[in-house]
Amino acid sequence: GTTWTVSTVDAVGDVGFDNSIAINGSGQPHISYYDQTNKDLKHAAWNGSTWTLSPVDSIGFVGFDTSIALDSSGHPHISYADSANGDLKYASFNGTSWSVSTVDSADYVGFYSSLVLNSADVPRISYHDLTNSAQKYAVWNGTAWTLTTVDAGPSVGTYGSLALDGSGNP
């Protein structure tokens, strides 16, 4: 309320890049970030007294441009870029383990992602298609990702941000 509290979340190696933060219903932060030393996506959660650090994806050169959101149960969901393959990836935690999937692997995509969950905890992701200089939008339909190009042209789609209106529209 009146002063800043500073704490070290993870000090092992060169970490903390491309981070994103979400606050749970108890006011405790969850952070997704890139571990440059190991080339991995990591997640940190504060439980009120200590940070719990978890590797989320360590296959390849992953974890750029993260975006994190918490579902109605307080479980984290993360969108991020797989730089080695040029893919957009998505990870979700069910309370026990992480599930990782590739959302879009066409061309060189997945950068500058912004993730939101709708009122039914369904993920929506905006992201940049570097190959085509386009802004794209991905929606999980329950069995597969539906991908849409929102805008294509010179220099669109970098540093985007996504929000949904009261009807769930982007």
N, C-alpha and C positions, 0 to 999 in steps of 0.2 A: 503494500500500500504506500509506503513512504520512502523505502530504500530498495536498491537493487541487490539481489543476492547472486553471486557468481560462483559456479562450481565447474570443475573439470569433469566432463562426461566420459571421455575415452582419451587416454594419453599414450596408447601403445601404437607407435609408428606415426605415420603422416596421415591423420584422419580428420574427418569433419567437413569434407568438401561437399558441395551441392546438397546441403541439408534442407530439411523441411520439418516443421513441427506441428503437432496437434495436441490439444489438451483434452483429457478425458473428463467425465462428469464429476470426478473428485478433485479436479484442478491439477492433476499430475500430467507432466509432459511426456510425449512420445516423440522421438526424433528418428528420422531416416537420414542416412548419410553415406557418402562414398569414402571407403578406406583406400587411400591411394597407395599405401605400402603393399597391401595384399591384392589390390584391384577388385575389391568386394563391396557388395551392398550390405550395410549393417543397420541394426535397429537398436535404439536405447530407450528404456522405459524407467521412469522414476517411480518408486513405490512409496515414497514419503520419507525414506531414510537412505536408500542406496539406489544406484543405477544398475539395471540389469542390461547387459550387452548381449546381442544375439547376431550371429552371422545369418543373413537371409538368403543371399545368392552368392556363390563363390565360383561359379562356372564361367571362366573367361575373364573378361575385362568389363565388369558390370557395376552399375550403381550410379551412373551419371544422371544429373538432372532429376533428382527424386522429388516425389510429391506424396505426402502421407495424409490419410484420412482415417478416422475411427468409426466403426460401425456402431449400431445401437447397443451392442454388447460390450463395447469398448475395445474390440479387437482391431489391430492395425491392418491397413491395406496400403500398398505402396506401388506407384508406377515409377518406371525408371528406364534408362537407356542401357542397352547392351552394346557398348562401343565396338567391341571386337567384331560383332556380326551386323551391326547397324540395325538392331531390332528394338521395338518397344516391348517391354516386359511388365508383368504385373505379379505382385506377390500378396498373399493374404494369410493371416494367422487365424486359426480356428480355436485358439485357447490351448492347443497342445503342440501343433507343428505348423510350419510354413508350407504353403503350396505356391509354386512358381510356374507361370505359363508365359508363352510368347503371344502377344496381342497382334502385332503387325511385323512382318519380316520382309515386306516388299520394298525393294530399294534400300536406302540408308535412312531410317526413320527412328522416331522415339525420343528425340531430344526436346528439351524444354517442356516436359510433360506437366500437366496440372490435373489432379485427380479429385473428384468429388463422388460421394455416394448419395443416391437419391433417398427418399423417405423409406424405401423398401430395402435399403442397403445394397442397391445395384450400382456397380461402378460405371462411371463415365470418365473418359480421359480425353483431354485435348493435348495435341503434341505437334511437333514440327517434322515434316518430311523434308530432309535436307536435300535429297536427290532432285526433287521436283519443286523445291522452294514453296511448299504448300502447308497450310494449316489443316490438320486432320482431326477427326473426332471418332472415338471408339466407344461403343456401348455393348455391354454384356447382355445377351438376350436369354440367358439361362443355359444355353448349350454351346454357343459360339459368340465371337465378337463380330459386331456389325461395324464396318469401317466406312466413313464418309469423308470426302474432301470438302472442307468448308470454304476455303479460298485458295486459289493457286495464282501464282504470279511472282514477279520479282520481289524478293525480300518480305515475304509474309510468314507469320507463324512462329517467329522467334520470341522468346520471353512471354508467351501467352499465359493467361490465367482463366480459369473456368469457375463459373458459379451457376447455380440453377435457380429459377424463379419459383414462386409458390406452387406452380403447376408442374414443376419438375423439368421445365424446358431450359436448355442452355442459353 
